[in-house]
């Protein structure tokens, strides 16, 4: 019997690289949720959404300004619902 290399997932109890990567991302998701669930997180998400709207407006010459504003508002509502336990 040939011994499995660490991280290849071919031995008993060995994790694959994908499984190890998923575990790392799971913790990152929890940290992101906690960060958004604060006043500072709300301000940061608002700022990021605003920058995204401005970027889209710049790239389209403002042609879709109303649409980018609406999309930003909907995204902000969605994030707010997630923060307070909704949706």
C-alpha positions as CSV (number, residue, x, y, z in Angstrom):
1,X,0.0,0.0,0.0
2,X,1.3,3.5,-0.9
3,X,1.1,6.2,1.7
4,X,-1.0,9.2,0.7
5,X,0.5,12.7,0.4
6,X,-0.8,15.2,3.0
7,X,-3.7,17.3,1.5
8,X,-4.5,14.9,-1.3
9,X,-7.5,13.4,0.4
10,X,-6.5,9.8,-0.6
11,X,-5.6,8.6,2.8
12,X,-7.8,7.8,5.8
13,X,-9.0,11.1,7.5
14,X,-7.0,13.4,5.2
15,X,-8.7,16.6,4.0
16,X,-8.5,17.7,0.5
17,X,-7.1,21.1,-0.4
18,X,-10.7,22.1,-1.2
19,X,-12.0,21.1,2.2
20,X,-9.2,23.1,3.9
21,X,-10.0,26.1,1.7
22,X,-13.7,25.9,2.5
23,X,-13.0,25.8,6.3
24,X,-11.0,29.0,6.0
25,X,-13.7,30.7,4.0
26,X,-16.3,29.7,6.5
27,X,-14.6,31.6,9.2
28,X,-14.2,34.6,6.9
29,X,-17.9,34.6,6.2
30,X,-18.7,34.7,10.0
31,X,-16.3,37.6,10.4
32,X,-17.9,39.5,7.6
33,X,-21.4,39.0,9.1
34,X,-20.2,40.3,12.4
35,X,-18.5,43.3,10.9
36,X,-21.6,44.3,9.0
37,X,-23.7,43.9,12.1
38,X,-22.3,47.2,13.6
39,X,-22.6,50.9,13.0
40,X,-19.1,50.9,11.6
41,X,-20.0,48.1,9.3
42,X,-23.1,49.9,8.1
43,X,-21.1,53.0,7.3
44,X,-18.5,50.9,5.4
45,X,-21.2,49.0,3.4
46,X,-22.9,52.3,2.5
47,X,-19.6,53.8,1.4
48,X,-18.8,50.7,-0.8
49,X,-22.3,50.8,-2.4
50,X,-21.9,54.5,-3.1
51,X,-18.5,54.0,-4.7
52,X,-20.0,51.2,-6.8
53,X,-22.8,53.5,-8.0
54,X,-20.4,56.2,-8.8
55,X,-18.1,53.8,-10.7
56,X,-21.1,52.5,-12.8
57,X,-22.2,56.1,-13.4
58,X,-18.7,57.1,-14.6
59,X,-18.5,54.2,-16.9
60,X,-21.9,54.8,-18.5
61,X,-21.6,58.6,-18.6
62,X,-24.5,58.8,-16.1
63,X,-26.9,57.3,-18.6
64,X,-28.3,54.9,-16.1
65,X,-28.0,57.0,-12.9
66,X,-31.5,56.3,-11.7
67,X,-31.0,52.6,-12.2
68,X,-27.7,52.5,-10.3
69,X,-29.3,54.5,-7.5
70,X,-32.1,52.0,-7.3
71,X,-29.7,49.1,-7.3
72,X,-27.7,50.6,-4.6
73,X,-30.8,51.3,-2.5
74,X,-32.0,47.7,-3.0
75,X,-28.6,46.3,-2.0
76,X,-28.5,48.5,1.1
77,X,-32.0,47.3,2.1
78,X,-30.9,43.6,1.6
79,X,-27.8,44.1,3.7
80,X,-29.9,45.8,6.4
81,X,-32.4,42.9,6.4
82,X,-29.5,40.4,6.8
83,X,-28.0,42.4,9.6
84,X,-31.3,42.5,11.6
85,X,-32.1,38.8,11.0
86,X,-34.5,39.2,8.1
87,X,-34.5,37.8,4.6
